[in-house]
Amino acid sequence: MDETFGWTNIEEISEALLEKYPDRDPLMLRFPELTGMVEGLEHFRPRQRQSVNEQILEAIQAAWYELYLEENS
């Protein structure tokens, strides 16, 4: 991943989370923990005036979980 991404880049975030945390079950995370994990990703740079909400976190969690299942089935 060469480019930065923000909160609405769900696919990029979920791929980066799977790469960084391959053994974490996304469904076992609370949203504050997930928020911190995303904010800690190397290429994460939220756009100006772009904030996170529950809908975005749910989408990230669902996308990450799909990738997690593919890797662990």
matplotlib code that plots the C-alpha trace (Angstrom):
import matplotlib.pyplot as plt

x = [0.0, 1.7, -1.0, -2.7, -6.3, -9.1, -12.2, -14.3, -11.7, -13.2, -11.5, -8.0, -8.6, -9.9, -7.0, -4.5, -6.1, -6.0, -2.4, -1.5, -3.7, -4.2, -5.3, -7.8, -11.4, -13.0, -16.3, -14.7, -13.7, -15.5, -15.7, -13.3, -10.7, -11.3, -11.0, -7.6, -6.4, -7.4, -5.8, -2.7, -2.3, 0.8, -1.0, -4.1, -4.5, -8.0, -9.1, -9.7, -13.2, -13.7, -14.8, -15.8, -19.2, -20.8, -21.9, -18.3, -17.0, -19.6, -18.7, -15.0, -15.7, -17.9, -15.3, -12.5, -14.5, -15.2, -11.4, -10.8, -13.1, -11.5, -8.1, -9.2, -11.5]
y = [0.0, 3.2, 5.8, 7.1, 6.5, 8.0, 6.9, 6.2, 4.0, 0.8, -1.7, -0.2, -0.1, -3.6, -5.0, -3.1, -4.3, -7.9, -7.5, -6.0, -8.1, -11.4, -13.3, -10.8, -11.6, -8.3, -9.1, -9.3, -5.6, -2.7, 0.4, 2.5, -0.2, -0.5, 3.3, 3.2, 0.3, 2.2, 5.4, 3.5, 2.1, 3.3, 4.9, 6.2, 9.9, 11.1, 13.9, 17.3, 17.6, 13.8, 12.2, 8.6, 7.4, 4.1, 3.4, 3.7, 1.5, -1.1, -1.1, -1.5, -4.3, -6.1, -5.8, -6.9, -9.8, -11.0, -11.0, -12.6, -15.5, -16.0, -16.2, -18.5, -21.0]
z = [0.0, -1.2, -0.8, 2.3, 3.1, 5.2, 7.1, 3.9, 2.3, 3.8, 1.6, 2.2, 5.9, 6.2, 4.1, 6.3, 9.5, 8.3, 7.4, 10.7, 12.9, 11.1, 14.2, 15.6, 15.2, 14.1, 15.7, 19.1, 19.1, 20.6, 18.4, 20.5, 20.2, 16.4, 16.1, 17.7, 15.6, 12.4, 13.6, 14.3, 10.7, 8.9, 5.9, 7.7, 7.2, 7.7, 5.4, 6.8, 8.4, 7.9, 11.1, 12.0, 13.0, 13.9, 10.3, 9.1, 11.9, 11.2, 7.5, 8.4, 10.8, 8.3, 5.4, 7.7, 9.0, 5.4, 4.7, 8.0, 7.2, 3.8, 5.4, 8.2, 6.5]

ax = plt.figure().add_subplot(projection="3d")
ax.plot(x, y, z, "-o")
ax.set_aspect("equal")
plt.show()
